[in-house]
């Protein structure tokens, strides 16, 4: 009787454990590129699952060699090392000029690491070209979404390893 009860309990709990295990590495990022008319800046926000960021630090050995076990939440060194990695893996071209946006900072919200960048917006119309290869060097199945614009005018691009950059106007 106890053996049957334990077997039934194992069958009931097995799907719960499988769902949790699969949720660790999500293999996606979301970046948003928008124009802030109040400041005249192009603002970029990258959202990366914390677990994926920590795993990438281990795989890539990015950042401070004194960090043995990356801890994005508890270690500013780990967080900043990964933020530097993110900024190197995101391409932004504005009106045919390659731009290196300034790094503004990072923060943890829920299970996500947010990395913020900004750069001055050009006068008048702007055509931008983007490519997000964040974590594509870690996982072949990595998928990166880039949302450009705001409000009801959002253009979304999806990038995988080796994809070419995509171009769209940056609306004001």
C-alpha positions in Angstrom: 0.0 0.0 0.0 2.8 2.5 0.9 4.7 1.5 -2.2 1.7 2.3 -4.4 1.1 5.6 -2.6 4.8 6.5 -3.2 4.6 5.5 -6.8 1.4 7.6 -7.3 3.0 10.5 -5.6 6.1 10.2 -7.8 3.9 10.2 -10.9 2.0 13.2 -9.8 5.1 15.2 -8.9 7.2 14.3 -11.9 5.7 16.8 -14.3 6.2 19.6 -11.7 9.9 18.8 -11.5 10.3 18.6 -15.2 8.7 22.0 -15.7 11.0 23.6 -13.2 14.1 22.0 -14.7 13.1 23.2 -18.2 12.5 26.8 -16.9 16.1 27.4 -15.8 17.6 28.2 -19.2 15.1 30.2 -21.1 17.4 31.0 -24.1 15.8 34.3 -25.0 16.5 38.0 -24.5 14.3 41.0 -25.2 15.8 44.4 -26.2 13.9 47.6 -26.6 15.1 50.5 -28.7 13.1 53.7 -28.4 13.4 57.4 -28.8 12.9 59.5 -25.7 11.7 62.9 -27.1 12.0 64.6 -23.8 15.8 63.9 -23.6 16.6 63.5 -27.3 18.2 60.2 -26.6 17.9 56.7 -28.1 17.4 54.4 -25.2 18.1 50.7 -25.2 17.0 48.3 -22.5 18.1 44.6 -22.7 16.3 42.0 -20.5 18.1 38.7 -19.9 17.0 35.9 -17.5 19.4 35.9 -14.6 20.1 32.2 -14.8 21.1 32.5 -18.5 23.4 35.4 -17.6 25.1 33.4 -14.9 25.5 30.3 -17.1 27.0 32.5 -19.9 29.6 33.9 -17.5 30.7 30.4 -16.6 30.8 29.2 -20.2 32.4 32.4 -21.6 34.6 33.1 -18.6 33.6 36.8 -19.2 34.8 39.4 -16.8 36.9 39.3 -13.7 39.0 36.1 -13.5 38.7 36.3 -9.7 35.0 35.4 -10.0 34.9 31.6 -9.5 31.1 31.2 -9.2 29.2 34.0 -11.0 26.4 35.5 -8.9 24.5 38.1 -11.0 22.2 39.0 -8.0 24.8 39.1 -5.2 27.9 40.3 -7.0 28.2 43.7 -8.7 31.4 42.4 -10.4 29.5 39.5 -12.0 26.6 41.8 -13.0 28.9 44.4 -14.6 30.9 41.7 -16.4 27.8 40.4 -18.0 26.5 43.9 -18.8 29.8 44.6 -20.7 29.3 41.3 -22.6 25.7 42.4 -23.5 26.9 45.8 -24.9 29.5 44.0 -27.1 26.9 41.6 -28.6 24.3 44.2 -29.7 24.9 46.2 -32.9 23.3 49.6 -33.5 23.8 51.6 -36.7 22.1 54.9 -37.0 21.9 56.6 -40.5 24.7 54.3 -41.7 27.1 55.1 -38.8 28.0 52.4 -36.3 27.1 53.7 -32.9 28.5 52.6 -29.5 25.8 53.6 -27.1 26.9 54.6 -23.6 26.4 52.1 -20.8 24.0 53.6 -18.3 23.7 50.8 -15.8 22.0 47.6 -14.8 19.6 46.2 -12.3 17.8 43.1 -11.2 14.0 42.9 -11.4 12.4 39.6 -10.6 14.3 36.9 -12.4 15.7 39.3 -15.1 18.9 41.3 -15.4 18.2 44.7 -17.2 21.1 46.4 -19.0 20.6 50.0 -20.1 22.3 52.0 -22.8 21.7 55.3 -24.5 23.0 57.5 -27.3 22.1 60.9 -28.7 19.4 60.7 -31.4 20.2 62.4 -34.7 18.2 65.4 -35.9 15.3 64.6 -38.2 14.5 61.1 -39.5 16.6 58.2 -38.4 17.1 54.8 -40.0 18.5 52.3 -37.6 20.0 48.8 -38.2 20.2 46.4 -35.3 21.4 42.9 -34.6 21.3 41.2 -31.3 23.7 38.2 -30.9 23.5 38.2 -27.1 24.1 34.6 -25.9 24.1 33.1 -29.5 27.8 32.2 -28.8 26.5 30.2 -25.8 23.5 28.4 -27.2 22.7 27.5 -30.8 19.0 27.8 -30.1 19.2 31.3 -28.5 16.5 33.7 -29.7 16.7 37.4 -29.3 13.8 39.8 -29.8 14.4 43.4 -30.5 11.4 45.8 -30.2 12.0 49.2 -31.9 9.7 52.1 -31.2 7.0 52.6 -28.7 3.3 53.0 -28.1 1.4 51.5 -31.0 4.3 51.7 -33.5 6.5 48.8 -32.6 8.6 46.9 -35.1 9.9 43.5 -33.7 12.8 41.6 -35.1 13.9 38.1 -34.0 17.5 37.2 -34.2 19.2 33.8 -34.0 22.9 32.9 -34.3 24.4 34.2 -37.5 21.4 36.3 -38.6 22.1 39.5 -40.4 21.2 43.0 -39.2 17.7 44.4 -39.9 16.8 48.0 -40.7 13.8 50.1 -39.9 13.0 53.8 -39.3 13.1 55.0 -35.7 9.8 56.9 -35.3 9.5 60.0 -33.2 
